[in-house]
Amino acid sequence: MKALNWVLACMLAGCATMSQAQQPPPATQPATQASGQLARAPSPADVALAGEYELAGVMDAGSGLQLRADGSFEWGFGYGALDLYARGKWQRIGNTVELQVEEMRYPPQGAEMKFDRMRLRIDGHALVPFWPWDMDEFVKGRELGRYERSDEQGEP
């Protein structure tokens, strides 16, 4: 949990220095699924996934993910000089968790890292990300590393 707090604090501090012009405008309409339906809050069974997760297995990267029981999430990612932050809604779809981004912060040189959705495969107590971009060892659509539960509460 300390690591997640540190990662999120660093992401917020780094992203807070960006000008408003570099931040995407706030969403004016609710996030929708591919079918056009409004994103829903997690069901009671899905709420077991809510908690704090830390990225493991990726050298030189620090990342934290918080899934809340109300269906919202916060995500922070640091890799070298790159700091990213996103928040939005999450939902379980089969054996995956989908993050639907409502706000994303990134530095001017990192605009290509912006994404609207990220999918994570549920693997026991961990979430395995399918990265939404290409960069160094990260390949769009491929798995690398895993978000491991860090809050020690229940089983996902």
Beta strands, then each sheet from edge to edge (+ up, - down):
strand 1: 51-56
strand 2: 61-67
strand 3: 72-79
strand 4: 82-93
strand 5: 96-105
strand 6: 117-123
strand 7: 126-130
strand 8: 146-149
sheet 1: 1+ 2- 3+ 4- 5+ 6- 7+ 8- 1+
end
